[in-house]
Amino acid sequence: MPIDMTQFHQVFFDETAEHLANMEYLLLAMDIAHPEAEKLNAVFRAVHSIKGGAATFGFADLAELAHALENLLDRLRKQALVLTDAMVEVFLRAKDVLQGMLTAHRGGPTVGGDEVSAVTHRLAQLAEVVPVPLVEHATPTALRCRVLLELWPGEDVDIAAALESLGRCGELAVVQQGNVDSQQPWVASFCSELTASEVADTLAFVLPPERFSVRPDGGVEEDADFGLFLDPPDTAVPVAPLVAYEEDGFGLFAPLPTPEPVAPVSANPAVPLAEAASSEPAATRSIRVNIEKVDLLLNLVGELVITQSMLLQSGQALDPVEHPQLLDGINALQRHARELQEAVMSIRMTPVSFVFDRFPRVVRDLASRMGKQVELRMVGEATELDKGFIEKLVDPLTHLVRNSLDHGIEAPEVRLAKNKPAQGRLTLLAFHQGGSIVIEVTDDGAGLDRRRILAKARERGMACHDSMTDAEVWALIFEAGFTTADEVSEVSGRGVGMDVVKRNIQSMGGRIDIDTLRDAGTTISIRLPLTLAIMDGMSVRVGSERYVLPLSFILESLQPAPGEIKTIAGRGRVVNLRGDYLPVVSLADYLEMPEADTPAQQGIVVIVQSAETRLALLVDELIGQQQCVVKNLESNYRQIDGVAGATILSDGQVALILDVAAIARHNQRALQQRNSGVWQGDAPLSFS
């Protein structure tokens, strides 16, 4: 029965995308004048793996272009040619074309044949060879490599699929059939154009690496990639099979003791044979899981947290003397639920390098196009962020990087005139701070010009005045349609981008801040919560309703003494907090709840901070702190200003999670309208 190879296509697509990303990263980090041999070999191995997989699954177009790319790389790593800028440029072009062809095979738009031909011809030209199409099926006259295969049967092994995939690439003869019960392996002789490492790459798509071995058959062969094959052993001495294992995504080979019976073993040549038996193969230490399954698991953990909170509240009414075991069980459940929640959330955490790694290419191309010299530094790439944020961060960071290159970093001659080095510096930094992750984009360019921003704002008729603070002036660049560029270019000048950045960051529950100094540079900071799935919150009562304030925004809470809350002209009500007067926002007024008529002196003020603004939220009662499973309100109802989501409380009731940043912005606008004389009263939140 024929094997449907399309079931393995997704694995090939994912691994090829990883190889292409790794190839681009290595090329951009390479010193062209003095390239490291290991980096050249790593690029070659990535292309080699792409070619082997593409040939196996019948993607001839990918295989042919990878073959042309491999020829040039092979001559470079053997020092037959010297690496040049032109070669790196065509390598990057080839990577883009391969990426486009991969997208086409996944159902996306096709790549033009002229572009593919141009890149292939240029690669062959640089390699000083005539491009030869890669034959899809080897003929007997072209066969040049014979290997001996051993495939160990098992419940998780599809030997038929492995033999089917190899049979497409050459001549396969089964010498011995395997048997699961007696642990007898399948033995086959395979003759094809593929090298031994390509055969191993092919098998790795359908078999676990500890379940097969590849050896030269009938002579000495030095593998084209690694040279790790030895002379055929003397027949009088039993020799263990060679087992493939994964290192950095590439198949390597090393001896392994003959198993009795066969068990999965790691075959790292750096590990002694006695120790290798106790180590696990790298390929078995990670699996690919659909993100929807992880989301479902996280949702179930959230429901478990809600159930645990309900049990905990019910247990508080029980007598600990009469029900000690039940209460101990509830406490153990609470502990285990939190540990499970943290473990599941860690599965969704992804290194921010998945976002950062695309910017070396962006900076290189844009700087070259603008005639600028820019050094990109990336710090904290291992910092982990919720996977849900990764894709949403790409566009905002791209806008910020492009703006830094266009508006921030000056041309070399301008920098030299300012006694600055001709090469500018752009830094991407990521780090954890409290319950948030901070990502900073810093350049050592011209900085923001306060007077120019105010002048441009007046030209557009925006509300502004000379007494505005620096933070208020910098915030103007996030207004829709605002730009300081005098001409429209392909990078900027249309007044779009920064407003999108701010909107996207706020949609993720984050905030964005600017710190700048004239002719010294600018730092734009993005602060995001670690996750939007589960958070710690403070439950408060306003009137007869309960709401939740995110704990990460709360600084402190207190009951003001008589006389500490005052009314100041132009600022409304304020509270005196250790000599600092903070604006008071009544949540009852903001939420249009006239029945909540508790006097300010009898209520509780919760001091919160959003961006650089501190304010006091007036509530009727603090109920307590608890973990909250965040439910998306927009997908179940609609988006409401001032509300970040909803949660289910420990008694089963639904409570809204308030958006502290939106409340702070509302209060800021209210103060500006009061000061401008157009204030017509409170503009409270409406749920209609």
Secondary structure, DSSP 8 states (H G I E B T S, - for coil): ----GGGGHHHHHHHHHHHHHHHHHHHHH--SSS--HHHHHHHHHHHHHHHHHHHHTT-HHHHHHHHHHHHHHHHHHTTSS---HHHHHHHHHHHHHHHHHHHHHTTS----HHHHHHHHHHHHHHHTS------SS--GGG--EEEEEEE---TT--HHHHHHHHHTTEEEEEEE--BTTTTB-EEEEEEESS-HHHHHHHHHTTS-GGGEEEEE-SS----TTT--------TTS----EEEEEETTEEEEEE----SS-------TTS-HHHHTTS--GGGG-----HHHHHHHHHHHHHHHHHHHHHHHHHTTS-TTT-HHHHHHHHHHHHHHHHHHHHHHHHHEEETHHHHTTHHHHHHHHHHHHT-EEEEEEE-TT-EEEHHHHHHHHHHHHHHHHHIIIIIS--HHHHHHTT--SEEEEEEEEEEETTEEEEEEEE-S----HHHHHHHHHHTT----TT--HHHHHHGGGSTT----SS--SSS-SS-SHHHHHHHHHHTT-EEEEEEETTTEEEEEEEEES-SSEEEEEEEEETTEEEEEEGGGEEEEE---TTSEEEETTTEEEEEETTEEEEEEEHHHHTT-TT----GGGSEEEEEEETTEEEEEEESEEEEEEEEE-B-HHHHS---TTEEEEEE-TTS-EEEEE-HHHHHHHHHHHHHHHHHT---S-------
